Amino acid sequence: MTTEKQTQHTPRIYAEPSESPKLVITTNLDQNATEQNPYEQKNSPNKKEFKEFFDE
């Protein structure tokens, strides 16, 4: 008596990695917390408050 093992293949989808969303972590060891910060808006009127928040 012979037994045959049947294998089922799961269909797979291969996709390129997404450009967003991304997780960016800055620490107090970073020299400039506003550099490469995704939350910074270049023309924001609250630049001082923004910088103080991240430079704590």
PDB file of N, CA, C and O in Angstrom:
ATOM      1  N   MET A   1       0.841  -1.168   0.000  1.00  0.00           N
ATOM      2  CA  MET A   1       0.000   0.000   0.000  1.00  0.00           C
ATOM      3  C   MET A   1       0.893   1.240   0.000  1.00  0.00           C
ATOM      4  O   MET A   1       1.762   1.390   0.859  1.00  0.00           O
ATOM      5  N   THR A   2       0.678   2.100  -0.942  1.00  0.00           N
ATOM      6  CA  THR A   2       1.467   3.321  -1.023  1.00  0.00           C
ATOM      7  C   THR A   2       0.567   4.521  -0.733  1.00  0.00           C
ATOM      8  O   THR A   2      -0.592   4.577  -1.146  1.00  0.00           O
ATOM      9  N   THR A   3       1.128   5.446  -0.031  1.00  0.00           N
ATOM     10  CA  THR A   3       0.384   6.680   0.249  1.00  0.00           C
ATOM     11  C   THR A   3       1.110   7.833  -0.413  1.00  0.00           C
ATOM     12  O   THR A   3       2.331   7.958  -0.320  1.00  0.00           O
ATOM     13  N   GLU A   4       0.367   8.643  -1.059  1.00  0.00           N
ATOM     14  CA  GLU A   4       0.940   9.813  -1.715  1.00  0.00           C
ATOM     15  C   GLU A   4       0.587  11.055  -0.908  1.00  0.00           C
ATOM     16  O   GLU A   4      -0.550  11.241  -0.472  1.00  0.00           O
ATOM     17  N   LYS A   5       1.562  11.867  -0.732  1.00  0.00           N
ATOM     18  CA  LYS A   5       1.358  13.107   0.001  1.00  0.00           C
ATOM     19  C   LYS A   5       0.934  14.190  -0.984  1.00  0.00           C
ATOM     20  O   LYS A   5       1.652  14.480  -1.941  1.00  0.00           O
ATOM     21  N   GLN A   6      -0.211  14.775  -0.754  1.00  0.00           N
ATOM     22  CA  GLN A   6      -0.679  15.842  -1.628  1.00  0.00           C
ATOM     23  C   GLN A   6      -0.311  17.186  -1.003  1.00  0.00           C
ATOM     24  O   GLN A   6      -0.558  17.429   0.179  1.00  0.00           O
ATOM     25  N   THR A   7       0.264  18.020  -1.795  1.00  0.00           N
ATOM     26  CA  THR A   7       0.622  19.352  -1.308  1.00  0.00           C
ATOM     27  C   THR A   7      -0.206  20.386  -2.045  1.00  0.00           C
ATOM     28  O   THR A   7      -0.413  20.304  -3.256  1.00  0.00           O
ATOM     29  N   GLN A   8      -0.667  21.349  -1.291  1.00  0.00           N
ATOM     30  CA  GLN A   8      -1.402  22.449  -1.897  1.00  0.00           C
ATOM     31  C   GLN A   8      -0.522  23.678  -1.851  1.00  0.00           C
ATOM     32  O   GLN A   8       0.107  23.977  -0.836  1.00  0.00           O
ATOM     33  N   HIS A   9      -0.488  24.372  -2.946  1.00  0.00           N
ATOM     34  CA  HIS A   9       0.292  25.594  -3.012  1.00  0.00           C
ATOM     35  C   HIS A   9      -0.628  26.781  -2.790  1.00  0.00           C
ATOM     36  O   HIS A   9      -1.698  26.884  -3.390  1.00  0.00           O
ATOM     37  N   THR A  10      -0.195  27.655  -1.931  1.00  0.00           N
ATOM     38  CA  THR A  10      -0.955  28.869  -1.662  1.00  0.00           C
ATOM     39  C   THR A  10      -0.576  29.921  -2.691  1.00  0.00           C
ATOM     40  O   THR A  10       0.611  30.159  -2.912  1.00  0.00           O
ATOM     41  N   PRO A  11      -1.557  30.557  -3.326  1.00  0.00           N
ATOM     42  CA  PRO A  11      -1.211  31.622  -4.274  1.00  0.00           C
ATOM     43  C   PRO A  11      -0.546  32.783  -3.539  1.00  0.00           C
ATOM     44  O   PRO A  11      -0.962  33.157  -2.442  1.00  0.00           O
ATOM     45  N   ARG A  12       0.461  33.331  -4.138  1.00  0.00           N
ATOM     46  CA  ARG A  12       1.209  34.418  -3.506  1.00  0.00           C
ATOM     47  C   ARG A  12       1.185  35.648  -4.394  1.00  0.00           C
ATOM     48  O   ARG A  12       1.168  35.561  -5.622  1.00  0.00           O
ATOM     49  N   ILE A  13       1.185  36.788  -3.736  1.00  0.00           N
ATOM     50  CA  ILE A  13       1.234  38.059  -4.446  1.00  0.00           C
ATOM     51  C   ILE A  13       2.540  38.736  -4.078  1.00  0.00           C
ATOM     52  O   ILE A  13       2.852  38.913  -2.900  1.00  0.00           O
ATOM     53  N   TYR A  14       3.289  39.107  -5.077  1.00  0.00           N
ATOM     54  CA  TYR A  14       4.541  39.811  -4.853  1.00  0.00           C
ATOM     55  C   TYR A  14       4.340  41.260  -5.265  1.00  0.00           C
ATOM     56  O   TYR A  14       3.945  41.547  -6.395  1.00  0.00           O
ATOM     57  N   ALA A  15       4.614  42.166  -4.342  1.00  0.00           N
ATOM     58  CA  ALA A  15       4.417  43.589  -4.622  1.00  0.00           C
ATOM     59  C   ALA A  15       5.646  44.367  -4.187  1.00  0.00           C
ATOM     60  O   ALA A  15       6.394  43.945  -3.305  1.00  0.00           O
ATOM     61  N   GLU A  16       5.832  45.493  -4.815  1.00  0.00           N
ATOM     62  CA  GLU A  16       6.928  46.380  -4.432  1.00  0.00           C
ATOM     63  C   GLU A  16       6.588  47.040  -3.098  1.00  0.00           C
ATOM     64  O   GLU A  16       5.414  47.284  -2.821  1.00  0.00           O
ATOM     65  N   PRO A  17       7.587  47.334  -2.269  1.00  0.00           N
ATOM     66  CA  PRO A  17       7.311  48.005  -0.993  1.00  0.00           C
ATOM     67  C   PRO A  17       6.757  49.404  -1.227  1.00  0.00           C
ATOM     68  O   PRO A  17       7.119  50.085  -2.187  1.00  0.00           O
ATOM     69  N   SER A  18       5.885  49.808  -0.340  1.00  0.00           N
ATOM     70  CA  SER A  18       5.243  51.116  -0.454  1.00  0.00           C
ATOM     71  C   SER A  18       6.191  52.221  -0.005  1.00  0.00           C
ATOM     72  O   SER A  18       7.041  52.014   0.862  1.00  0.00           O
ATOM     73  N   GLU A  19       6.034  53.382  -0.600  1.00  0.00           N
ATOM     74  CA  GLU A  19       6.822  54.546  -0.196  1.00  0.00           C
ATOM     75  C   GLU A  19       6.249  55.181   1.072  1.00  0.00           C
ATOM     76  O   GLU A  19       6.967  55.906   1.760  1.00  0.00           O
ATOM     77  N   SER A  20       5.008  54.938   1.393  1.00  0.00           N
ATOM     78  CA  SER A  20       4.411  55.506   2.600  1.00  0.00           C
ATOM     79  C   SER A  20       3.372  54.533   3.118  1.00  0.00           C
ATOM     80  O   SER A  20       2.892  53.735   2.313  1.00  0.00           O
ATOM     81  N   PRO A  21       2.996  54.519   4.323  1.00  0.00           N
ATOM     82  CA  PRO A  21       3.492  55.349   5.413  1.00  0.00           C
ATOM     83  C   PRO A  21       4.829  54.838   5.935  1.00  0.00           C
ATOM     84  O   PRO A  21       5.203  53.682   5.737  1.00  0.00           O
ATOM     85  N   LYS A  22       5.515  55.720   6.590  1.00  0.00           N
ATOM     86  CA  LYS A  22       6.812  55.383   7.167  1.00  0.00           C
ATOM     87  C   LYS A  22       6.813  55.760   8.639  1.00  0.00           C
ATOM     88  O   LYS A  22       6.067  56.639   9.072  1.00  0.00           O
ATOM     89  N   LEU A  23       7.638  55.100   9.377  1.00  0.00           N
ATOM     90  CA  LEU A  23       7.812  55.418  10.782  1.00  0.00           C
ATOM     91  C   LEU A  23       9.190  56.037  10.940  1.00  0.00           C
ATOM     92  O   LEU A  23      10.201  55.417  10.610  1.00  0.00           O
ATOM     93  N   VAL A  24       9.223  57.255  11.442  1.00  0.00           N
ATOM     94  CA  VAL A  24      10.480  57.955  11.653  1.00  0.00           C
ATOM     95  C   VAL A  24      10.597  58.233  13.139  1.00  0.00           C
ATOM     96  O   VAL A  24       9.704  58.832  13.737  1.00  0.00           O
ATOM     97  N   ILE A  25      11.687  57.803  13.729  1.00  0.00           N
ATOM     98  CA  ILE A  25      11.892  57.995  15.160  1.00  0.00           C
ATOM     99  C   ILE A  25      13.083  58.912  15.362  1.00  0.00           C
ATOM    100  O   ILE A  25      14.175  58.650  14.857  1.00  0.00           O
ATOM    101  N   THR A  26      12.867  59.988  16.106  1.00  0.00           N
ATOM    102  CA  THR A  26      13.972  60.867  16.471  1.00  0.00           C
ATOM    103  C   THR A  26      14.152  60.786  17.976  1.00  0.00           C
ATOM    104  O   THR A  26      13.191  60.571  18.714  1.00  0.00           O
ATOM    105  N   THR A  27      15.358  60.954  18.416  1.00  0.00           N
ATOM    106  CA  THR A  27      15.652  60.894  19.841  1.00  0.00           C
ATOM    107  C   THR A  27      16.354  62.167  20.263  1.00  0.00           C
ATOM    108  O   THR A  27      16.698  63.011  19.435  1.00  0.00           O
ATOM    109  N   ASN A  28      16.560  62.291  21.559  1.00  0.00           N
ATOM    110  CA  ASN A  28      17.273  63.467  22.046  1.00  0.00           C
ATOM    111  C   ASN A  28      18.757  63.404  21.687  1.00  0.00           C
ATOM    112  O   ASN A  28      19.493  64.354  21.955  1.00  0.00           O
ATOM    113  N   LEU A  29      19.203  62.316  21.095  1.00  0.00           N
ATOM    114  CA  LEU A  29      20.587  62.203  20.646  1.00  0.00           C
ATOM    115  C   LEU A  29      20.784  62.825  19.267  1.00  0.00           C
ATOM    116  O   LEU A  29      21.914  63.075  18.847  1.00  0.00           O
ATOM    117  N   ASP A  30      19.673  63.074  18.561  1.00  0.00           N
ATOM    118  CA  ASP A  30      19.764  63.721  17.253  1.00  0.00           C
ATOM    119  C   ASP A  30      20.144  65.180  17.440  1.00  0.00           C
ATOM    120  O   ASP A  30      19.607  65.860  18.314  1.00  0.00           O
ATOM    121  N   GLN A  31      21.061  65.656  16.627  1.00  0.00           N
ATOM    122  CA  GLN A  31      21.515  67.033  16.769  1.00  0.00           C
ATOM    123  C   GLN A  31      20.425  68.030  16.408  1.00  0.00           C
ATOM    124  O   GLN A  31      20.255  69.029  17.105  1.00  0.00           O
ATOM    125  N   ASN A  32      19.698  67.785  15.354  1.00  0.00           N
ATOM    126  CA  ASN A  32      18.658  68.703  14.920  1.00  0.00           C
ATOM    127  C   ASN A  32      17.374  67.906  14.728  1.00  0.00           C
ATOM    128  O   ASN A  32      17.253  67.134  13.777  1.00  0.00           O
ATOM    129  N   ALA A  33      16.416  68.093  15.632  1.00  0.00           N
ATOM    130  CA  ALA A  33      15.176  67.314  15.589  1.00  0.00           C
ATOM    131  C   ALA A  33      14.277  67.701  14.432  1.00  0.00           C
ATOM    132  O   ALA A  33      13.384  66.935  14.067  1.00  0.00           O
ATOM    133  N   THR A  34      14.487  68.868  13.848  1.00  0.00           N
ATOM    134  CA  THR A  34      13.634  69.286  12.738  1.00  0.00           C
ATOM    135  C   THR A  34      14.171  68.805  11.393  1.00  0.00           C
ATOM    136  O   THR A  34      13.464  68.880  10.388  1.00  0.00           O
ATOM    137  N   GLU A  35      15.383  68.322  11.360  1.00  0.00           N
ATOM    138  CA  GLU A  35      15.963  67.824  10.112  1.00  0.00           C
ATOM    139  C   GLU A  35      15.372  66.461   9.783  1.00  0.00           C
ATOM    140  O   GLU A  35      15.371  65.563  10.625  1.00  0.00           O
ATOM    141  N   GLN A  36      14.881  66.306   8.592  1.00  0.00           N
ATOM    142  CA  GLN A  36      14.258  65.069   8.106  1.00  0.00           C
ATOM    143  C   GLN A  36      13.074  64.651   8.973  1.00  0.00           C
ATOM    144  O   GLN A  36      12.825  63.458   9.146  1.00  0.00           O
ATOM    145  N   ASN A  37      12.349  65.612   9.513  1.00  0.00           N
ATOM    146  CA  ASN A  37      11.179  65.323  10.322  1.00  0.00           C
ATOM    147  C   ASN A  37       9.945  65.403   9.427  1.00  0.00           C
ATOM    148  O   ASN A  37       9.670  66.459   8.858  1.00  0.00           O
ATOM    149  N   PRO A  38       9.194  64.301   9.289  1.00  0.00           N
ATOM    150  CA  PRO A  38       8.044  64.311   8.383  1.00  0.00           C
ATOM    151  C   PRO A  38       6.903  65.199   8.859  1.00  0.00           C
ATOM    152  O   PRO A  38       6.011  65.523   8.075  1.00  0.00           O
ATOM    153  N   TYR A  39       6.913  65.599  10.123  1.00  0.00           N
ATOM    154  CA  TYR A  39       5.844  66.435  10.655  1.00  0.00           C
ATOM    155  C   TYR A  39       6.121  67.919  10.482  1.00  0.00           C
ATOM    156  O   TYR A  39       5.242  68.746  10.725  1.00  0.00           O
ATOM    157  N   GLU A  40       7.315  68.262  10.070  1.00  0.00           N
ATOM    158  CA  GLU A  40       7.666  69.667   9.905  1.00  0.00           C
ATOM    159  C   GLU A  40       7.064  70.209   8.618  1.00  0.00           C
ATOM    160  O   GLU A  40       7.170  69.600   7.553  1.00  0.00           O
ATOM    161  N   GLN A  41       6.433  71.360   8.743  1.00  0.00           N
ATOM    162  CA  GLN A  41       5.910  72.057   7.574  1.00  0.00           C
ATOM    163  C   GLN A  41       6.809  73.252   7.335  1.00  0.00           C
ATOM    164  O   GLN A  41       7.013  74.078   8.225  1.00  0.00           O
ATOM    165  N   LYS A  42       7.342  73.339   6.138  1.00  0.00           N
ATOM    166  CA  LYS A  42       8.361  74.354   5.831  1.00  0.00           C
ATOM    167  C   LYS A  42       7.878  75.786   6.045  1.00  0.00           C
ATOM    168  O   LYS A  42       8.658  76.625   6.494  1.00  0.00           O
ATOM    169  N   ASN A  43       6.636  76.088   5.744  1.00  0.00           N
ATOM    170  CA  ASN A  43       6.138  77.460   5.847  1.00  0.00           C
ATOM    171  C   ASN A  43       5.216  77.651   7.047  1.00  0.00           C
ATOM    172  O   ASN A  43       4.314  78.487   7.003  1.00  0.00           O
ATOM    173  N   SER A  44       5.427  76.900   8.100  1.00  0.00           N
ATOM    174  CA  SER A  44       4.558  76.979   9.270  1.00  0.00           C
ATOM    175  C   SER A  44       4.868  78.224  10.096  1.00  0.00           C
ATOM    176  O   SER A  44       6.037  78.559  10.287  1.00  0.00           O
ATOM    177  N   PRO A  45       3.834  78.917  10.592  1.00  0.00           N
ATOM    178  CA  PRO A  45       4.065  80.089  11.442  1.00  0.00           C
ATOM    179  C   PRO A  45       4.482  79.701  12.863  1.00  0.00           C
ATOM    180  O   PRO A  45       4.879  80.570  13.639  1.00  0.00           O
ATOM    181  N   ASN A  46       4.402  78.423  13.219  1.00  0.00           N
ATOM    182  CA  ASN A  46       4.701  77.969  14.579  1.00  0.00           C
ATOM    183  C   ASN A  46       6.054  77.275  14.670  1.00  0.00           C
ATOM    184  O   ASN A  46       6.198  76.303  15.411  1.00  0.00           O
ATOM    185  N   LYS A  47       7.035  77.752  13.938  1.00  0.00           N
ATOM    186  CA  LYS A  47       8.339  77.087  13.912  1.00  0.00           C
ATOM    187  C   LYS A  47       8.989  77.029  15.292  1.00  0.00           C
ATOM    188  O   LYS A  47       9.585  76.015  15.657  1.00  0.00           O
ATOM    189  N   LYS A  48       8.876  78.111  16.057  1.00  0.00           N
ATOM    190  CA  LYS A  48       9.499  78.154  17.381  1.00  0.00           C
ATOM    191  C   LYS A  48       8.877  77.102  18.298  1.00  0.00           C
ATOM    192  O   LYS A  48       9.600  76.374  18.978  1.00  0.00           O
ATOM    193  N   GLU A  49       7.559  77.014  18.324  1.00  0.00           N
ATOM    194  CA  GLU A  49       6.875  76.029  19.164  1.00  0.00           C
ATOM    195  C   GLU A  49       7.184  74.601  18.709  1.00  0.00           C
ATOM    196  O   GLU A  49       7.367  73.703  19.531  1.00  0.00           O
ATOM    197  N   PHE A  50       7.237  74.409  17.411  1.00  0.00           N
ATOM    198  CA  PHE A  50       7.547  73.091  16.861  1.00  0.00           C
ATOM    199  C   PHE A  50       8.942  72.651  17.287  1.00  0.00           C
ATOM    200  O   PHE A  50       9.134  71.519  17.731  1.00  0.00           O
ATOM    201  N   LYS A  51       9.905  73.540  17.153  1.00  0.00           N
ATOM    202  CA  LYS A  51      11.284  73.212  17.502  1.00  0.00           C
ATOM    203  C   LYS A  51      11.417  72.940  18.998  1.00  0.00           C
ATOM    204  O   LYS A  51      12.124  72.016  19.400  1.00  0.00           O
ATOM    205  N   GLU A  52      10.740  73.741  19.824  1.00  0.00           N
ATOM    206  CA  GLU A  52      10.787  73.528  21.273  1.00  0.00           C
ATOM    207  C   GLU A  52      10.187  72.174  21.650  1.00  0.00           C
ATOM    208  O   GLU A  52      10.683  71.505  22.556  1.00  0.00           O
ATOM    209  N   PHE A  53       9.130  71.774  20.963  1.00  0.00           N
ATOM    210  CA  PHE A  53       8.490  70.492  21.255  1.00  0.00           C
ATOM    211  C   PHE A  53       9.451  69.328  21.028  1.00  0.00           C
ATOM    212  O   PHE A  53       9.527  68.419  21.855  1.00  0.00           O
ATOM    213  N   PHE A  54      10.180  69.346  19.922  1.00  0.00           N
ATOM    214  CA  PHE A  54      11.075  68.242  19.597  1.00  0.00           C
ATOM    215  C   PHE A  54      12.452  68.374  20.246  1.00  0.00           C
ATOM    216  O   PHE A  54      13.196  67.395  20.297  1.00  0.00           O
ATOM    217  N   ASP A  55      12.803  69.545  20.737  1.00  0.00           N
ATOM    218  CA  ASP A  55      14.116  69.740  21.354  1.00  0.00           C
ATOM    219  C   ASP A  55      14.088  69.623  22.871  1.00  0.00           C
ATOM    220  O   ASP A  55      15.062  69.990  23.528  1.00  0.00           O
ATOM    221  N   GLU A  56      13.000  69.123  23.442  1.00  0.00           N
ATOM    222  CA  GLU A  56      12.907  68.998  24.901  1.00  0.00           C
ATOM    223  C   GLU A  56      14.053  68.211  25.468  1.00  0.00           C
ATOM    224  O   GLU A  56      14.127  68.013  26.681  1.00  0.00           O
TER     225      GLU A  56
END
